[in-house]
């Protein structure tokens, strides 16, 4: 436990076994050692953090976070393995982001984001440049995707929450 946790949402583990947690209510992320000791708490709102939710670690150890809050359609933020903000103060935007929740990293270091509000995926390069169009990638049965993952073949899978009857999966092959 930590007094700095406030509205913890998601968790990711880096290659060193450190645990990273998003805190939606105080607009921060925390890093914990594998034994649970607090190692780092980001400054509120740094790197564009605004109601952070999803979190993933890329192969270089960078931390990526989806921000469902804020102005516009949301954003994603990037931090170094030491917690320094790499994204601008407003985070990375564009690429069809619309209420981004889950995110995942593919084998090329691209960041894939599930847009709950847009029934779409967004793709960003490892440098934060939007690679998907202004509406993101749509179709394929996407219906308010919340969670997202990349399989060993590079296929993108999402859990849809908006189909009204049951949770389903959609697959996208880039």
C-alpha positions as YAML, in Angstrom:
chain: A
units: angstrom
residues:
- id: 1
  name: UNK
  ca: [0.00, 0.00, 0.00]
- id: 2
  name: UNK
  ca: [1.05, 3.60, -0.43]
- id: 3
  name: UNK
  ca: [-0.42, 6.90, 0.59]
- id: 4
  name: UNK
  ca: [0.32, 8.19, -2.92]
- id: 5
  name: UNK
  ca: [-2.23, 5.80, -4.48]
- id: 6
  name: UNK
  ca: [-5.49, 7.54, -5.27]
- id: 7
  name: UNK
  ca: [-7.86, 5.86, -7.70]
- id: 8
  name: UNK
  ca: [-5.39, 3.20, -8.90]
- id: 9
  name: UNK
  ca: [-6.55, 1.82, -12.25]
- id: 10
  name: UNK
  ca: [-4.09, -0.42, -14.08]
- id: 11
  name: UNK
  ca: [-0.72, -2.02, -13.51]
- id: 12
  name: UNK
  ca: [2.31, -3.01, -15.63]
- id: 13
  name: UNK
  ca: [5.60, -4.72, -14.77]
- id: 14
  name: UNK
  ca: [8.92, -3.62, -16.30]
- id: 15
  name: UNK
  ca: [11.88, -5.87, -17.19]
- id: 16
  name: UNK
  ca: [13.47, -5.23, -13.76]
- id: 17
  name: UNK
  ca: [10.35, -6.44, -11.96]
- id: 18
  name: UNK
  ca: [9.26, -2.97, -10.88]
- id: 19
  name: UNK
  ca: [5.50, -2.37, -10.72]
- id: 20
  name: UNK
  ca: [3.98, 0.72, -12.38]
- id: 21
  name: UNK
  ca: [0.47, 1.87, -11.41]
- id: 22
  name: UNK
  ca: [-1.80, 4.58, -12.85]
- id: 23
  name: UNK
  ca: [-3.65, 6.79, -10.36]
- id: 24
  name: UNK
  ca: [-6.69, 8.32, -12.05]
- id: 25
  name: UNK
  ca: [-7.82, 10.51, -9.17]
- id: 26
  name: UNK
  ca: [-4.55, 12.35, -8.54]
- id: 27
  name: UNK
  ca: [-3.30, 12.30, -12.17]
- id: 28
  name: UNK
  ca: [-0.03, 10.50, -11.38]
- id: 29
  name: UNK
  ca: [1.80, 7.23, -11.92]
- id: 30
  name: UNK
  ca: [3.73, 5.32, -9.26]
- id: 31
  name: UNK
  ca: [6.65, 2.92, -9.48]
- id: 32
  name: UNK
  ca: [7.10, 0.26, -6.80]
- id: 33
  name: UNK
  ca: [9.98, -2.14, -6.28]
- id: 34
  name: UNK
  ca: [9.21, -5.85, -6.57]
- id: 35
  name: UNK
  ca: [9.02, -5.81, -2.76]
- id: 36
  name: UNK
  ca: [6.37, -3.06, -2.76]
- id: 37
  name: UNK
  ca: [8.51, -0.07, -1.74]
- id: 38
  name: UNK
  ca: [7.60, 3.22, -3.44]
- id: 39
  name: UNK
  ca: [10.39, 4.18, -5.83]
- id: 40
  name: UNK
  ca: [8.77, 7.04, -7.75]
- id: 41
  name: UNK
  ca: [5.63, 9.15, -7.93]
- id: 42
  name: UNK
  ca: [5.25, 11.43, -10.93]
- id: 43
  name: UNK
  ca: [4.37, 15.07, -10.42]
- id: 44
  name: UNK
  ca: [0.63, 15.63, -10.89]
- id: 45
  name: UNK
  ca: [-0.16, 16.12, -14.56]
- id: 46
  name: UNK
  ca: [3.43, 15.69, -15.80]
- id: 47
  name: UNK
  ca: [3.84, 14.61, -19.42]
- id: 48
  name: UNK
  ca: [0.16, 15.27, -20.06]
- id: 49
  name: UNK
  ca: [-1.19, 12.93, -17.38]
- id: 50
  name: UNK
  ca: [-4.89, 13.61, -17.00]
- id: 51
  name: UNK
  ca: [-6.99, 10.83, -15.49]
- id: 52
  name: UNK
  ca: [-4.49, 8.12, -16.51]
- id: 53
  name: UNK
  ca: [-5.92, 4.65, -17.00]
- id: 54
  name: UNK
  ca: [-4.09, 2.15, -19.24]
- id: 55
  name: UNK
  ca: [-0.37, 1.49, -18.84]
- id: 56
  name: UNK
  ca: [2.25, -0.55, -20.72]
- id: 57
  name: UNK
  ca: [6.03, -0.85, -20.81]
- id: 58
  name: UNK
  ca: [7.89, -0.99, -24.14]
- id: 59
  name: UNK
  ca: [11.04, -3.01, -24.91]
- id: 60
  name: UNK
  ca: [13.23, 0.02, -24.11]
- id: 61
  name: UNK
  ca: [11.67, 0.34, -20.64]
- id: 62
  name: UNK
  ca: [9.60, 3.42, -21.47]
- id: 63
  name: UNK
  ca: [6.23, 3.68, -19.73]
- id: 64
  name: UNK
  ca: [3.17, 4.52, -21.85]
- id: 65
  name: UNK
  ca: [-0.11, 5.71, -20.33]
- id: 66
  name: UNK
  ca: [-3.56, 6.43, -21.78]
- id: 67
  name: UNK
  ca: [-5.32, 9.53, -20.46]
- id: 68
  name: UNK
  ca: [-9.10, 9.34, -20.58]
- id: 69
  name: UNK
  ca: [-9.60, 12.80, -19.06]
- id: 70
  name: UNK
  ca: [-8.68, 16.30, -20.03]
- id: 71
  name: UNK
  ca: [-9.68, 18.49, -22.88]
- id: 72
  name: UNK
  ca: [-10.34, 17.21, -26.36]
- id: 73
  name: UNK
  ca: [-10.39, 13.50, -27.06]
- id: 74
  name: UNK
  ca: [-7.77, 12.35, -24.55]
- id: 75
  name: UNK
  ca: [-4.07, 11.68, -25.01]
- id: 76
  name: UNK
  ca: [-1.24, 9.27, -24.30]
- id: 77
  name: UNK
  ca: [1.82, 10.03, -22.20]
- id: 78
  name: UNK
  ca: [5.34, 8.58, -22.30]
- id: 79
  name: UNK
  ca: [7.88, 8.36, -19.48]
- id: 80
  name: UNK
  ca: [11.44, 7.07, -19.34]
- id: 81
  name: UNK
  ca: [12.29, 4.06, -17.19]
- id: 82
  name: UNK
  ca: [13.30, 6.52, -14.45]
- id: 83
  name: UNK
  ca: [9.94, 8.32, -14.61]
- id: 84
  name: UNK
  ca: [10.98, 11.44, -16.50]
- id: 85
  name: UNK
  ca: [8.27, 12.75, -18.83]
- id: 86
  name: UNK
  ca: [9.15, 12.28, -22.50]
- id: 87
  name: UNK
  ca: [5.81, 13.42, -23.92]
- id: 88
  name: UNK
  ca: [4.87, 17.11, -24.14]
- id: 89
  name: UNK
  ca: [2.78, 18.80, -21.45]
- id: 90
  name: UNK
  ca: [-0.44, 17.94, -23.33]
- id: 91
  name: UNK
  ca: [0.64, 14.36, -24.09]
- id: 92
  name: UNK
  ca: [0.56, 12.87, -27.57]
- id: 93
  name: UNK
  ca: [-2.70, 13.42, -29.44]
- id: 94
  name: UNK
  ca: [-4.26, 12.82, -32.85]
- id: 95
  name: UNK
  ca: [-4.51, 9.52, -34.68]
- id: 96
  name: UNK
  ca: [-8.21, 9.19, -33.90]
- id: 97
  name: UNK
  ca: [-7.84, 9.17, -30.12]
- id: 98
  name: UNK
  ca: [-11.26, 9.38, -28.55]
- id: 99
  name: UNK
  ca: [-11.62, 8.40, -24.90]
- id: 100
  name: UNK
  ca: [-8.52, 6.12, -24.91]
- id: 101
  name: UNK
  ca: [-8.46, 3.33, -22.33]
- id: 102
  name: UNK
  ca: [-6.37, 0.23, -22.91]
- id: 103
  name: UNK
  ca: [-3.03, 0.25, -24.68]
- id: 104
  name: UNK
  ca: [-0.46, -2.28, -25.80]
- id: 105
  name: UNK
  ca: [2.98, -2.26, -27.45]
- id: 106
  name: UNK
  ca: [3.77, -4.37, -30.52]
- id: 107
  name: UNK
  ca: [7.10, -5.95, -31.51]
- id: 108
  name: UNK
  ca: [8.08, -2.85, -33.52]
- id: 109
  name: UNK
  ca: [7.56, -0.57, -30.52]
- id: 110
  name: UNK
  ca: [4.31, 0.88, -31.86]
- id: 111
  name: UNK
  ca: [1.71, 1.83, -29.28]
- id: 112
  name: UNK
  ca: [-1.84, 0.62, -29.94]
- id: 113
  name: UNK
  ca: [-4.71, 2.30, -28.12]
- id: 114
  name: UNK
  ca: [-8.31, 1.13, -27.67]
- id: 115
  name: UNK
  ca: [-10.65, 4.10, -28.08]
- id: 116
  name: UNK
  ca: [-13.72, 3.38, -26.00]
- id: 117
  name: UNK
  ca: [-15.55, 6.48, -27.25]
- id: 118
  name: UNK
  ca: [-14.63, 6.08, -30.88]
- id: 119
  name: UNK
  ca: [-15.08, 2.33, -31.43]
- id: 120
  name: UNK
  ca: [-11.60, 2.36, -32.95]
- id: 121
  name: UNK
  ca: [-7.88, 1.68, -32.49]
- id: 122
  name: UNK
  ca: [-5.17, 4.32, -32.72]
- id: 123
  name: UNK
  ca: [-1.54, 3.58, -33.58]
- id: 124
  name: UNK
  ca: [1.47, 5.66, -32.53]
- id: 125
  name: UNK
  ca: [5.15, 5.22, -33.39]
- id: 126
  name: UNK
  ca: [7.74, 4.69, -30.67]
- id: 127
  name: UNK
  ca: [8.39, 8.46, -30.84]
- id: 128
  name: UNK
  ca: [4.74, 9.36, -30.20]
- id: 129
  name: UNK
  ca: [3.78, 10.26, -33.78]
- id: 130
  name: UNK
  ca: [0.24, 9.33, -34.75]
- id: 131
  name: UNK
  ca: [0.27, 6.66, -37.47]
- id: 132
  name: UNK
  ca: [-3.47, 6.10, -37.78]
- id: 133
  name: UNK
  ca: [-5.74, 8.51, -39.60]
- id: 134
  name: UNK
  ca: [-7.91, 11.14, -37.98]
- id: 135
  name: UNK
  ca: [-10.58, 8.52, -37.23]
- id: 136
  name: UNK
  ca: [-8.23, 5.73, -36.20]
- id: 137
  name: UNK
  ca: [-8.83, 2.19, -37.43]
- id: 138
  name: UNK
  ca: [-12.48, 1.17, -37.40]
- id: 139
  name: UNK
  ca: [-14.60, -1.79, -38.48]
- id: 140
  name: UNK
  ca: [-14.00, -5.46, -37.84]
- id: 141
  name: UNK
  ca: [-16.71, -5.58, -35.19]
- id: 142
  name: UNK
  ca: [-15.17, -2.90, -32.96]
- id: 143
  name: UNK
  ca: [-17.79, -1.65, -30.52]
- id: 144
  name: UNK
  ca: [-16.48, 0.51, -27.65]
- id: 145
  name: UNK
  ca: [-13.20, -1.39, -27.15]
- id: 146
  name: UNK
  ca: [-11.77, -1.15, -23.64]
- id: 147
  name: UNK
  ca: [-8.88, -3.64, -23.41]
- id: 148
  name: UNK
  ca: [-6.28, -4.31, -26.11]
- id: 149
  name: UNK
  ca: [-3.41, -6.76, -26.65]
- id: 150
  name: UNK
  ca: [-0.95, -7.72, -29.38]
- id: 151
  name: UNK
  ca: [-0.28, -11.40, -30.07]
- id: 152
  name: UNK
  ca: [3.01, -12.97, -31.20]
- id: 153
  name: UNK
  ca: [1.94, -12.61, -34.85]
- id: 154
  name: UNK
  ca: [1.39, -8.86, -34.48]
- id: 155
  name: UNK
  ca: [-2.40, -9.12, -34.58]
- id: 156
  name: UNK
  ca: [-4.29, -6.62, -32.46]
- id: 157
  name: UNK
  ca: [-7.07, -7.97, -30.22]
- id: 158
  name: UNK
  ca: [-9.63, -5.92, -28.32]
- id: 159
  name: UNK
  ca: [-12.39, -6.55, -25.84]
- id: 160
  name: UNK
  ca: [-15.59, -4.80, -26.89]
- id: 161
  name: UNK
  ca: [-17.86, -3.44, -24.16]
- id: 162
  name: UNK
  ca: [-20.55, -1.83, -26.30]
- id: 163
  name: UNK
  ca: [-22.20, -4.74, -28.03]
- id: 164
  name: UNK
  ca: [-25.13, -4.78, -25.61]
- id: 165
  name: UNK
  ca: [-25.20, -8.53, -24.99]
- id: 166
  name: UNK
  ca: [-21.79, -10.00, -24.21]
- id: 167
  name: UNK
  ca: [-18.09, -9.19, -24.35]
- id: 168
  name: UNK
  ca: [-16.44, -10.11, -27.62]
- id: 169
  name: UNK
  ca: [-13.05, -9.90, -29.27]
- id: 170
  name: UNK
  ca: [-12.06, -8.15, -32.48]
- id: 171
  name: UNK
  ca: [-8.86, -8.87, -34.36]
- id: 172
  name: UNK
  ca: [-7.02, -6.40, -36.57]
- id: 173
  name: UNK
  ca: [-4.07, -7.35, -38.76]
- id: 174
  name: UNK
  ca: [-1.92, -4.35, -39.67]
...
